[in-house]
Amino acid sequence: MQITSTTQPAAATDADTIAVGVFDGEDIAHDVADGTLQRLLDRGEARRAFKRLAVAHAEEKRWIVVGLGERGRFDPERARIAAATVHARALELGTATLCWEVPHHLDDAGVAALVEGTVLAGYRFDRYRNHPDDDGAALEGLIVSAHHETAATVETAAVVTAAQNRARDLQNAPGNELTPERLGRRAQEIAAEAEGLTCEILGEQDIRALGMGAFAAVAQGSVQDAQLIQLRYEGPDAGGPLLALVGKAVTFDAGGISIKPALKMSEMKFDMSGGAAVLEAIGAIARLRLPIRVLGVVGATENMPDGGAMKPGDIVRASNGTTIEIVNTDAEGRLVLADCLAHAVAHGAERIVDLATLTGAIVSALGTSHAGLMSNDDEWNGRLEAAAQASGELLWRLPLHPTYAEVIKGRYADIVNVVETRKAGSIAAAEFLHRFVGDVPWAHLDIAGTANDTGAPYAGQGGSGFGVRLLVELARRLN
């Protein structure tokens, strides 16, 4: 989709369909010559209630009038939903190029959200379908028409949402295609696409040589070679602390010896969602040429139950020397992240965020609207929460406390990888990770509920790409 901005009136663009939003208590700001759009409102065919649509034809164009509800309640999330609603109707009408006439007094965040909602709603993953349901219908172009200059805002939104959709491609790909090695190749492609990015891939032998016994234990049950993926970005005139983005990328999680139930095991291809978000977010950061330094660390492996797999009761040693008793092999993500976090610290990370589909408990606690946030630093936590509000990818903080840290202490090793009482499962997992970051300000995002099948009007089913917008927004605010 080609995305452009203009200060021309919407009617003067080459769009075949124009979207016009109207708030409660307001009328059409720029009507066609014969007043067709206002008459739709006056007759009640078009309504100002949120998401209500009406269609008219005038001046050789289609016009979609969409209700935006109360102006005071209209925020970027509502803009995304309105844009997704218009997008669906535009496709039904056979639209090739859609133009959004930006409502008066809409700020840049709202303008960006119109782009985000349209682009995300237009995402399709049908590469394996011979006969897609929508016959390949897609917008060819999106034009944003506003009285003020919006080029930078629109371009940034286009870059970030394109990255989010690429993360969704990675998520939705089947495990037999998206192996750890293939994910590593995608990281190399990202590094080749933007200035200031370099990529290094370490294989399983290298992982073992670095003393990453926790990560290696997960990998040993699979015939697929594990990959430690590292991206480094050095922005122009870079300043501020070195930001480490760490992602879990278990490209298929069968649970290992503690095998998962068969029901919905096919969805375990989504267990690499944190890694996908990290890789594509760094790619977007580089394309935007943000003036910061970023270290990306992604641990990619499968968790499979073959004869060489780790077993409950095994004890492994992480790269920082911590010994871990394996109580349940299906608590593998924290083992991968443990060594990845320690690696980031060893390589100079001054701020850390990790993303992982880590626990089912977070889904029970927060559902699909918020990811869990746990942090060892209040100031860093505040920065994450501010970026979450601005990006629309929401977080909810859960506590870290010494009482939770006590429960992961082991009988035969320093710590255990899971607490079988099942109490505060997401927090206990975060306390496990806490052991590997030292005093570096760190935040853990448990995205198990937000990574896929969120049902959001602009995300729908499958991978959501959650975390890309959030991480880019965090990076934009960091310097």
C-alpha positions as CSV (number, residue, x, y, z in Angstrom):
1,M,0.0,0.0,0.0
2,Q,1.4,3.4,-1.0
3,I,0.8,5.9,1.8
4,T,1.0,9.7,1.2
5,S,-0.1,12.9,2.8
6,T,-1.3,16.2,1.3
7,T,-2.6,19.6,2.2
8,Q,-4.9,19.5,-0.8
9,P,-8.6,19.1,-0.2
10,A,-9.6,15.5,-0.3
11,A,-11.8,16.0,-3.3
12,A,-8.8,17.2,-5.3
13,T,-6.8,14.0,-4.8
14,D,-6.9,11.1,-7.1
15,A,-8.6,8.9,-4.5
16,D,-11.7,7.1,-5.7
17,T,-13.1,6.9,-2.2
18,I,-13.0,9.6,0.5
19,A,-13.7,9.0,4.2
20,V,-15.2,11.9,6.2
21,G,-15.6,11.7,9.9
22,V,-18.2,13.6,11.9
23,F,-18.5,14.2,15.6
24,D,-21.6,14.5,17.8
25,G,-23.0,18.0,17.6
26,E,-21.1,18.8,14.4
27,D,-21.8,18.9,10.7
28,I,-19.9,18.1,7.6
29,A,-16.9,20.5,7.5
30,H,-16.3,20.3,3.7
31,D,-19.3,19.2,1.8
32,V,-19.6,18.5,-2.0
33,A,-21.1,21.3,-4.1
34,D,-24.7,20.1,-3.8
35,G,-24.7,19.3,-0.1
36,T,-25.1,15.6,-0.5
37,L,-23.1,14.6,2.6
38,Q,-24.9,16.9,5.0
39,R,-28.3,15.7,3.6
40,L,-27.2,12.2,4.6
41,L,-26.9,13.4,8.2
42,D,-30.1,15.5,8.1
43,R,-32.1,12.5,6.9
44,G,-30.6,10.2,9.4
45,E,-29.0,7.9,6.8
46,A,-25.6,8.9,8.2
47,R,-25.2,9.2,11.9
48,R,-22.7,10.7,14.2
49,A,-22.6,7.7,16.6
50,F,-19.3,6.0,16.7
51,K,-18.6,3.6,13.8
52,R,-21.9,4.3,12.0
53,L,-21.4,4.4,8.3
54,A,-23.2,5.7,5.2
55,V,-22.1,5.8,1.6
56,A,-22.8,8.4,-1.1
57,H,-21.7,9.0,-4.7
58,A,-20.9,12.5,-5.8
59,E,-18.5,14.3,-8.1
60,E,-17.3,11.0,-9.5
61,K,-16.1,9.7,-6.1
62,R,-17.5,7.5,-3.4
63,W,-17.9,9.2,0.0
64,I,-17.9,7.2,3.3
65,V,-19.4,9.2,6.2
66,V,-18.4,7.7,9.5
67,G,-19.6,8.7,12.9
68,L,-16.8,9.5,15.4
69,G,-19.0,9.9,18.5
70,E,-18.2,12.5,21.1
71,R,-15.1,14.6,20.3
72,G,-14.0,14.5,23.9
73,R,-13.9,10.7,23.9
74,F,-12.1,10.4,20.6
75,D,-8.6,9.2,21.2
76,P,-6.0,7.4,19.1
77,E,-7.5,4.0,19.9
78,R,-10.9,5.1,18.6
79,A,-9.2,6.5,15.5
80,R,-7.7,3.1,14.8
81,I,-11.1,1.4,15.2
82,A,-12.8,4.0,13.0
83,A,-10.1,3.6,10.4
84,A,-10.5,-0.2,10.4
85,T,-14.3,0.1,10.1
86,V,-13.9,2.4,7.1
87,H,-11.3,0.1,5.6
88,A,-13.7,-2.8,5.6
89,R,-16.4,-0.8,3.9
90,A,-14.0,0.6,1.4
91,L,-12.9,-2.9,0.3
92,E,-16.6,-3.9,-0.1
93,L,-17.0,-0.9,-2.4
94,G,-14.0,-2.0,-4.6
95,T,-11.8,0.9,-3.5
96,A,-8.4,1.2,-5.0
97,T,-7.2,4.4,-3.3
98,L,-8.8,5.7,-0.1
99,C,-8.4,9.3,1.2
100,W,-9.0,10.2,4.8
101,E,-10.1,13.8,5.3
102,V,-8.6,14.5,8.7
103,P,-11.2,16.0,11.1
104,H,-10.5,19.6,12.2
105,H,-8.3,19.9,15.4
106,L,-7.2,16.2,15.3
107,D,-3.7,16.1,16.7
108,D,-0.7,14.2,15.3
109,A,-1.4,11.1,17.4
110,G,-4.9,10.9,16.0
111,V,-3.5,11.3,12.4
112,A,-1.0,8.6,13.0
113,A,-3.7,6.3,14.4
114,L,-5.8,6.7,11.2
115,V,-2.8,5.4,9.3
116,E,-2.2,2.6,11.8
117,G,-5.8,1.4,11.8
118,T,-6.0,1.3,8.0
119,V,-2.7,-0.5,7.4
120,L,-3.1,-3.0,10.2
121,A,-6.7,-3.7,9.2
122,G,-5.4,-4.3,5.6
123,Y,-3.1,-7.1,6.7
124,R,-3.6,-10.5,5.2
125,F,-1.7,-13.8,5.6
126,D,-2.8,-15.9,2.8
127,R,0.4,-17.1,1.2
128,Y,-0.6,-20.8,1.7
129,R,-4.2,-20.4,0.5
130,N,-5.0,-21.2,-3.1
131,H,-8.3,-19.4,-2.9
132,P,-8.3,-16.5,-0.4
133,D,-11.7,-15.5,0.9
134,D,-11.4,-11.9,-0.2
135,D,-10.0,-12.8,-3.7
136,G,-6.9,-10.7,-3.0
137,A,-8.8,-7.4,-2.5
138,A,-6.6,-4.8,-1.0
139,L,-6.1,-1.0,-1.0
140,E,-3.5,0.2,-3.4
141,G,-3.1,3.6,-1.8
142,L,-4.0,5.6,1.3
143,I,-3.9,9.4,1.2
144,V,-4.1,11.6,4.4
145,S,-5.6,15.0,3.6
146,A,-5.2,17.7,6.3
147,H,-5.1,21.5,6.6
148,H,-1.7,21.3,8.3
149,E,1.4,19.5,7.2
150,T,1.4,15.8,8.4
151,A,4.1,14.3,6.2
152,A,6.5,13.4,9.0
153,T,3.7,11.9,11.2
154,V,2.2,9.9,8.3
155,E,5.7,8.6,7.2
156,T,6.6,7.5,10.7
157,A,3.2,5.7,11.2
158,A,3.7,4.0,7.8
159,V,7.2,2.8,8.7
160,V,6.1,1.5,12.1
161,T,2.9,-0.3,11.0
162,A,4.8,-1.9,8.1
163,A,7.2,-3.3,10.6
164,Q,4.3,-4.5,12.8
165,N,2.8,-6.3,9.8
166,R,6.2,-7.9,9.0
167,A,6.3,-9.2,12.6
168,R,2.8,-10.6,12.0
169,D,4.2,-12.4,9.0
170,L,6.8,-14.0,11.2
171,Q,4.3,-15.0,13.8
172,N,1.8,-16.5,11.4
173,A,4.4,-18.5,9.5
174,P,4.3,-22.3,10.3
175,G,7.0,-23.8,12.5
176,N,8.3,-26.0,9.6
177,E,9.1,-22.8,7.7
178,L,10.0,-20.4,10.4
179,T,12.8,-22.3,12.1
180,P,15.4,-20.7,14.3
181,E,17.8,-20.5,11.4
182,R,15.2,-18.8,9.2
183,L,14.5,-16.3,11.9
184,G,18.2,-15.6,12.0
185,R,18.2,-15.0,8.2
186,R,15.3,-12.5,8.7
187,A,17.5,-10.6,11.1
188,Q,20.3,-10.5,8.5
189,E,17.8,-9.1,6.0
190,I,16.7,-6.4,8.4
191,A,20.4,-5.4,9.0
192,A,20.9,-5.2,5.2
193,E,17.9,-2.9,4.7
194,A,18.9,0.0,6.9
195,E,21.9,2.1,7.8
196,G,23.6,1.8,11.1
197,L,22.5,-1.9,11.7
198,T,24.8,-4.9,12.0
199,C,23.8,-8.5,12.7
200,E,25.7,-11.4,14.3
201,I,24.3,-15.0,14.5
202,L,25.7,-17.5,16.9
203,G,24.8,-21.2,16.5
204,E,24.2,-23.8,19.1
205,Q,27.8,-24.8,19.5
206,D,28.7,-21.1,20.1
207,I,25.9,-20.9,22.7
208,R,27.3,-23.8,24.6
209,A,30.8,-22.3,24.3
210,L,29.6,-19.1,26.0
211,G,28.4,-21.1,29.0
212,M,24.7,-20.6,28.2
213,G,23.6,-23.8,29.8
214,A,20.0,-22.7,30.4
215,F,19.4,-21.8,26.7
216,A,21.3,-24.8,25.5
217,A,19.2,-27.1,27.7
218,V,16.0,-26.0,25.9
219,A,17.6,-26.4,22.4
220,Q,19.0,-29.9,23.0
221,G,15.7,-31.6,22.4
222,S,15.4,-30.4,18.8
223,V,17.1,-31.3,15.6
224,Q,16.9,-27.6,14.6
225,D,20.1,-25.6,15.5
226,A,19.4,-22.9,18.1
227,Q,20.4,-19.3,17.2
228,L,21.5,-16.4,19.3
229,I,20.6,-13.5,17.2
230,Q,22.2,-10.1,17.9
231,L,21.3,-6.8,16.2
232,R,23.2,-3.6,16.9
233,Y,22.0,-0.2,15.9
234,E,24.1,3.0,16.2
235,G,21.9,6.0,15.2
236,P,23.2,9.3,13.9
237,D,24.6,11.5,16.7
238,A,23.5,8.7,19.1
239,G,23.2,9.6,22.7
240,G,21.6,8.3,25.9
241,P,21.9,4.8,27.5
242,L,22.4,1.6,25.5
243,L,19.0,0.2,25.2
244,A,18.8,-3.6,25.1
245,L,15.7,-5.2,23.6
246,V,15.5,-9.0,24.4
247,G,13.1,-11.4,22.8
248,K,12.0,-14.9,23.4
249,A,11.7,-16.8,20.1
250,V,10.7,-20.4,20.7
251,T,9.7,-21.1,17.1
252,F,7.7,-24.1,18.2
253,D,6.9,-25.1,21.8
254,A,5.8,-28.7,22.3
255,G,6.5,-28.4,26.0
256,G,9.5,-30.8,25.9
257,I,9.2,-33.9,28.1
258,S,6.5,-32.0,30.0
259,I,4.5,-32.1,26.8
260,K,1.6,-29.8,26.2
261,P,-2.0,-31.1,25.6
262,A,-2.8,-31.7,21.9
263,L,-5.6,-29.2,21.9
264,K,-4.4,-25.9,20.3
265,M,-0.8,-27.1,20.3
266,S,-0.7,-25.8,16.8
267,E,-0.8,-22.3,18.2
268,M,2.6,-22.8,19.8
269,K,4.2,-21.5,16.7
270,F,3.3,-18.1,18.3
271,D,5.8,-18.6,21.0
272,M,8.4,-16.6,19.1
273,S,6.2,-13.5,19.1
274,G,8.5,-11.5,21.5
275,G,11.5,-12.2,19.3
276,A,9.6,-11.1,16.1
277,A,8.6,-7.8,17.8
278,V,12.1,-7.1,18.8
279,L,13.6,-7.7,15.4
280,E,11.1,-5.7,13.5
281,A,11.0,-2.9,16.0
282,I,14.8,-2.5,15.7
283,G,14.4,-2.4,11.9
284,A,11.8,0.4,12.2
285,I,14.1,2.3,14.6
286,A,16.9,2.1,12.1
287,R,14.7,3.2,9.2
288,L,13.5,6.2,11.2
289,R,17.2,7.0,12.0
290,L,16.5,7.6,15.7
291,P,19.5,9.0,17.5
292,I,20.0,6.2,20.0
293,R,22.0,3.0,20.5
294,V,20.2,-0.3,20.6
295,L,21.3,-3.9,21.2
296,G,18.9,-6.6,20.2
297,V,19.2,-10.1,21.6
298,V,16.9,-12.8,20.5
299,G,17.1,-16.4,21.6
300,A,15.6,-18.7,18.9
301,T,15.1,-22.4,19.4
302,E,12.4,-25.1,19.5
303,N,11.3,-26.9,22.6
304,M,10.8,-30.6,21.6
305,P,10.7,-33.9,23.4
306,D,13.2,-36.2,21.8
307,G,15.6,-38.6,23.5
308,G,18.2,-35.9,24.1
309,A,15.7,-33.4,25.6
310,M,16.2,-31.9,29.1
311,K,14.2,-33.8,31.8
312,P,12.4,-32.7,34.9
313,G,15.0,-32.9,37.7
314,D,17.9,-31.9,35.5
315,I,20.2,-29.1,36.8
316,V,21.7,-26.6,34.4
317,R,24.1,-23.7,34.8
318,A,23.3,-20.3,33.2
319,S,26.1,-18.1,31.8
320,N,26.2,-15.9,35.0
321,G,26.9,-19.0,37.1
322,T,23.3,-19.4,38.5
323,T,22.3,-23.1,38.8
324,I,18.7,-24.0,37.9
325,E,16.7,-27.1,38.6
326,I,14.3,-28.0,35.8
327,V,11.0,-28.7,37.5
328,N,8.9,-28.5,34.3
329,T,10.4,-28.5,30.8
330,D,7.4,-26.4,29.6
331,A,8.7,-23.4,31.5
332,E,11.4,-23.1,28.9
333,G,11.0,-19.4,27.9
334,R,12.6,-18.1,31.1
335,L,15.5,-20.5,30.6
336,V,16.2,-19.0,27.1
337,L,15.7,-15.4,28.4
338,A,17.9,-16.0,31.4
339,D,21.0,-16.4,29.3
340,C,19.9,-13.7,26.8
341,L,19.4,-11.2,29.6
342,A,22.8,-12.0,31.1
343,H,24.3,-11.7,27.7
344,A,22.8,-8.2,27.2
345,V,24.2,-7.1,30.6
346,A,27.6,-8.5,29.8
347,H,27.6,-6.4,26.5
348,G,26.9,-3.1,28.3
349,A,23.2,-2.8,28.4
350,E,22.1,0.2,30.5
351,R,18.4,-0.2,30.0
352,I,16.6,-3.5,29.2
353,V,13.2,-4.5,28.0
354,D,12.4,-8.1,27.4
355,L,9.3,-9.4,25.6
356,A,8.0,-12.9,25.9
357,T,4.9,-15.0,25.6
358,L,5.9,-16.4,29.0
359,T,2.9,-17.5,31.1
360,G,-0.7,-18.6,30.7
361,A,-1.3,-17.0,34.0
362,I,-1.0,-13.5,32.5
363,V,-3.9,-14.4,30.1
364,S,-6.1,-15.3,33.1
365,A,-5.1,-12.1,34.9
366,L,-5.3,-9.5,32.1
367,G,-6.9,-11.1,29.0
368,T,-6.0,-9.7,25.6
369,S,-6.1,-5.9,26.2
370,H,-3.0,-5.5,28.4
371,A,0.4,-7.1,28.6
372,G,1.9,-7.7,32.0
373,L,4.6,-5.3,33.1
374,M,7.1,-6.1,35.8
375,S,10.1,-3.9,36.5
376,N,12.9,-3.4,39.0
377,D,13.0,0.4,38.5
378,D,10.2,2.8,39.0
379,E,11.5,5.5,36.7
380,W,12.1,2.9,33.9
381,N,8.7,1.5,34.5
382,G,7.2,4.9,34.1
383,R,8.8,5.3,30.7
384,L,7.3,2.0,29.6
385,E,3.9,3.0,30.8
386,A,4.1,6.4,29.0
387,A,5.2,4.7,25.8
388,A,2.3,2.2,26.2
389,Q,-0.3,4.9,26.5
390,A,1.1,6.8,23.5
391,S,1.4,3.7,21.3
392,G,-1.9,2.1,22.2
393,E,-0.2,-1.1,23.2
394,L,-1.3,-1.2,26.8
395,L,0.6,-2.5,29.9
396,W,-0.5,-3.2,33.4
397,R,2.1,-3.3,36.2
398,L,2.3,-6.3,38.5
399,P,4.6,-6.2,41.6
400,L,8.0,-7.6,42.2
401,H,8.8,-8.3,45.9
402,P,11.2,-10.4,47.9
403,T,8.4,-12.7,49.0
404,Y,7.9,-13.8,45.4
405,A,11.6,-14.2,44.9
406,E,11.7,-16.6,47.9
407,V,9.4,-19.1,46.2
408,I,11.8,-19.8,43.3
409,K,14.6,-20.8,45.6
410,G,15.7,-24.4,44.9
411,R,16.4,-27.4,47.1
412,Y,19.1,-28.9,44.8
413,A,20.1,-25.8,42.8
414,D,20.0,-22.0,43.3
415,I,16.6,-21.6,41.8
416,V,13.8,-23.7,40.2
417,N,12.4,-22.9,36.8
418,V,8.8,-23.1,37.9
419,V,6.7,-23.0,41.1
420,E,4.3,-25.9,41.1
421,T,1.8,-24.3,43.5
422,R,0.7,-22.2,40.5
423,K,0.4,-19.1,42.7
424,A,1.4,-15.7,41.1
425,G,2.8,-17.6,38.1
426,S,3.6,-14.6,36.0
427,I,5.3,-12.7,38.9
428,A,7.3,-15.8,39.9
429,A,8.5,-16.1,36.3
430,A,9.5,-12.4,36.4
431,E,11.4,-12.9,39.6
432,F,13.3,-15.7,37.9
433,L,14.3,-13.3,35.2
434,H,15.1,-10.6,37.7
435,R,18.1,-12.8,38.9
436,F,19.8,-12.2,35.5
437,V,19.8,-8.4,35.1
438,G,21.6,-7.3,38.2
439,D,21.1,-3.6,39.0
440,V,20.4,-2.6,35.4
441,P,17.0,-0.9,35.0
442,W,14.9,-3.6,33.4
443,A,11.3,-4.3,32.4
444,H,9.7,-7.6,31.6
445,L,6.7,-7.6,29.3
446,D,4.6,-10.8,29.4
447,I,2.7,-10.7,26.1
448,A,1.1,-14.1,26.1
449,G,-2.4,-12.5,26.0
450,T,-1.7,-9.8,23.5
451,A,0.5,-11.5,20.9
452,N,-2.2,-13.2,18.9
453,D,-6.0,-13.6,18.5
454,T,-6.7,-10.4,20.3
455,G,-9.9,-9.8,18.4
456,A,-9.2,-6.0,18.0
457,P,-11.0,-4.5,15.0
458,Y,-7.6,-3.7,13.3
459,A,-5.8,-6.9,14.4
460,G,-8.3,-9.7,14.2
461,Q,-7.1,-13.3,14.4
462,G,-3.6,-14.6,14.1
463,G,-0.4,-12.6,15.1
464,S,-1.0,-9.1,16.3
465,G,2.6,-7.8,16.1
466,F,2.2,-6.5,19.7
467,G,5.2,-4.7,21.0
468,V,6.5,-3.1,17.7
469,R,4.7,0.2,18.2
470,L,5.5,0.2,21.9
471,L,9.2,-0.4,21.5
472,V,9.6,2.2,18.7
473,E,7.7,4.8,20.8
474,L,9.9,4.0,23.8
475,A,13.0,4.5,21.6
476,R,11.7,7.8,20.3
477,R,11.3,9.0,23.9
478,L,14.6,7.7,25.2
479,N,17.1,10.3,24.0
